[in-house]
Amino acid sequence: MSTAELEHLLDRLDVLRGRRRTVEELGGGLTNRNYRVTTDDGGDYVVRVSSNESSLLAIDRAVERHNTRAAWAAGVGAPVIEALPAENVLVVGFLPGRTLAPDDVRNPALMPRIAAAVRTLHAGPAFEGHFDMRQIRRRYLGIVLERGFRLPGGFADLTARIEHLEDVMRPGDEPLVPCNNDLLAANFIDDGRKVWIIDYEYSGMNEASFELGNMASEAVLSQPEVEALVTYYWGRTDPVRLARARAWSLLARYGWSLWASIQDSISPIDFDFWSWGLERYDSARAELLGPEYDDILTGLVGAPAPSAPTVQ
């Protein structure tokens, strides 16, 4: 988007029209462009301009707006100021603070505060929509195959093991709560007093264990660190919930690698989606073919693991 196009778009927003302003592009968006806009009279906003390919990625912008408002009501999200739905534009209040990095999620001094913020979100008003990585994986895979997008080598060979794990992770085994579903470290903002959670593109009702497992995946937590995160969240040691978080971490990495395959083919954003996805795929593949897979299955069922499909 050119500077002139952006200024024209900003002029269409009631909150910015006629106000002198300064615009700064923020980094990090993989499905959108984010701009911090400050006005001379003290306004401070983030304007999110999303791509038109969002529907392929299972993103519903109306649901995103609703759930962003719900996260604000819960006390952990930014306020929604305005939107231009036809242009995929969302304006939220700017949250001052430090954007976290993966090392922060691993930090024993910060992990309890992060877990508390996630618990607050999950205890807040219900979200619209549902997020189930089992269904989304199938949707993403259908798009990739139908459109002939490239896949990592040996991807299909692991399908039987993935489906076996999905079958063990039966829907209904854990209650659904309002989840962000995309909690990479950069979606946490620490203002020194509390931790905020931003970016609700993939939000919807889901299991808390998916949220924790996906967080662990994005921050590349070790198994002891995953156990610490799960313990901080639930307030106690729980081997079954630990196994469930580890299972979702594995399923998330496999599913997001399909997301990356789609983005690699359609996204106008200058980012190496293929390498991003391959990193997650390689990590998932190593666990699917290693002792971690049977260990997770055993933890889920509380008994010797059911027989897993072999990989040729």
N, C-alpha and C positions, 0 to 999 in steps of 0.2 A: 504494500500500500504506500503510495507516494505521500509526501508531506501535505500536499494540497488536498488529496483525497481524505486523509485523516482529519485535517482541519474542517473540511466540509462535513464530515461525519460528526465531529464534536459539536459543531454549530447546531446540529439537529437535536441535541440533548437539552432538555429544559434546564437541567442543573448547571449547564455550562454556557448556554447561549447568552451572548452579550457580556460575558465576564472575562477580564484579562487573565491569562493563564500561562503556565509553563508545562510543557509536555516532556516526559522522560520515558523511553521504552525500557520495560523491565525484561530481564532474560528468563529463560526456563520453560516457557510454554511450548508444548509439543503438538498441541491441537489448536492453538490460538496465539494471538499477539496481545500482550498486556502493556498498558501505558499508565504510568502514574501522572495524574493531572492535578496540579495545584493552582489555586486561584489567588489573586491578590487580596481577596477579602477573607482568606482563611480556609477555603474549601480544600479538601485533600481526598482524591478519589483514585480508584483503579478502574480503567475502562478495558474490558475484555472483548476482543473482536475475534470471533471463532470462525473456523473454516466451514465451507459448505458440505464437506465430506463427512461431517460428524455422524450422520445416520448410519454409515457403514460400520462405525465403531461402537454402535449401540449407545450413542449419546442422545438424550432427549433434552433439548434446551429448556422447555417449559418445566420439566421435572427438576432440572438444575436450578432454575430460579426459585421454585417453590422450596426446595430442600436447602438452598442457601439461606432463605428467610428462616426456615426452621432451625438451622444451626445457629443463627443469630439469636433466636428466641431461647435456645438451649444455653447460650452464654459463651459459646466458643468460636463463633463465626463472625465474619464482617457483615455489616448491615447492607441490604440491597437498597440502592438509591433510585435507580431507573433502569429501563431496558428498552431496546428497540428490537423486538422479536424477529421482525422480517429480515433484519440485517445481522442477526446473531450477535447482538451487542448487549453486554451486561455491565452495569456500573455499580460498584460496591465501594464502601468507605475504605480508605487506606488504613491498614493496621501497622502502627510503628512498632519496630522491634527487630530482632535478629532472625534471619531465615536460617533454620537449622540445616546441618549437614549430617551424613551418615554417622560420623564419629560422635555426634551429639546424641543420637539415638542409643549408641552403645555406652555412653557415659553413665556410670552408676549414679552420679549425682543428678542427672537429668531424666533418666528413664522413669523414675516414679512420677515425676511431674507430667511427663508425656502420657503415661498410662492413665493418670487422673483426668487429663483433658479428653482422652478417648472415652473413658467411662462417662464423663459428663455429656458428651455428644450422644452416646448410646442410650442415656437415660432421658434424653430430650424428646420433643414432639416427634411423632411418627413422620417418616419420609414418604413421599410418593414413589411409586415404582419399586421394583425388586431387582436385585443383582445376584445372579447365580452363575459362577464361573463355569459350571458344568454346561449350562445352556449356551453361555457366551462362547465357550470354546467351540462348540459345534457350529454356532453361527459364523464365527470367524473362519473356521476351516472350510465351510461351504463357500464363503466368498472367495477365499484363496484358490480353491480348486476350480470354481466356476470361471474365474477371471484369469486363471493361469499364472498367478503370482508365484514367485519362487519360494521354496521351503528349504530349511537346512537338510543336509544329507542324513538319511536314516530316520527322518521325522515320523513317517507312517509306521515304521517298525515298532514304535513305542506305544501305538494306539491301544493295543490290548491291555497293557499294564495301566495306562491312564484310565481306561474305562473300568477296569477292575477296581481301582482305587476310588473312582467316582461312585461305583455301586456300593462300596463299603460305607462311603460318606453319604448315608441316606438323608434326603430332605426330611426335616422335622426332628432330627436328633438334637438340635439346639434351637432355642427360640430366636426369632428374627428381631433385630434392633436397627435403628437408623444408623447406617454406616457410610463413611466417605468412600471406601473401596479403592482408594488410590493414594494411600498414605506414605508416599515417599517423603524423605526427610524435609525436602524443600516446601512441603505443604504444612509445616509447623512454623509458627512465628512465636518467638519468646520475647516478651516485652520486659522481662526482669521480674514481673510479679505473677504472670500467668502465661500459659501456653495456649495459643490460638490455632485453629485449624482452618485452612482455606482450600478452595478449589473443589467444587462438588459436581464435576462433570459426570462422574460415574456413580454418583451416590444413589442409594436406594436401601430398602430393607434387606438385611443380610445377617449372617451369623457374626457374632463378635469374634469367633475364632478365625474367620476369614480375615477380618481387619488386622488381627494380630499376626497371622501368618504372612499376609501380604506386606505388612510393615517389616517383618523380619527379613523377607525376601529382598525388599528394596534397599534396606540398610545393610544387607549381607551379614546378618548376625550369625554367630557361632551357635551351636546347640546349647551350651550353657547360657548364652545371652538370650536366646529364645525362651529358655526355661525361666530366666529372671523376669523377662517382659510378661510372660503369662502369669507368673506368680504375683507381680505387682498389680496386674490388671484385676485378677480374681481375688486377690488378698489371701491366697493360700496355694500350696502346692497341689496340683491336680494332674496326675499322669494322663488321664484320658483327654482332657482339654489341651494339654501339651501336645499329645499325638495329633489331635485334630488341627491345631495351629500349624504343626509341621506338615501335615497332609495338604492343607490349603496353600501353604507356602510353595510346595512342590507343584500343585495344580495351577497356581497362579503364574509361576514362571513359564510353564509349558503354554498356558493360554496367552500370556502377554507376548510370547514369541510370535504367535499368529497375528496379534495386533501389530507388531513391528513389521511383519511381512506385508500387511495391508498398507501401513504408513509408508513403507519403503517404496511402494508403487504409486501412491496417490498424493502424498503430502507435498505442498509447495514450500514447506519450511526446510531451510538448509540445516539438516541434521542427519547424522549417520544412523538411521533407524535399523539398518541391517545389522551392524555391529552390536547395537544395543540389544536387539532381539537374540542374536547369536550367543551373547554372553549369558542370557537367561536360559536359553535352550541347552547350552552345554552344561550348565549347572544342574538343570532338571534331569538331563540325560544321565549324568554321573550318579545321581541319587536313585533314579529309576532302575539302574543296572547294578547298583551297589547294595551293601548291607542295610543302608538307611531305609530302603523301601520296605523290606520285611520287618524291620524294627518299627516303622510307623504303623504298618498293618497290625502287628501284634499289640501295639499300644492302643489302637482304636477298638479292637474287639476284646481286649483283656484276656486273651488266650493265644495259643500258637496261631500264627498267621494262616489264613486260608490260602490254599494253593494259588500261586500267582502265575499268570501266563509266562511262558518262556519267550525269549527274544532270540531269533535265529542270527 
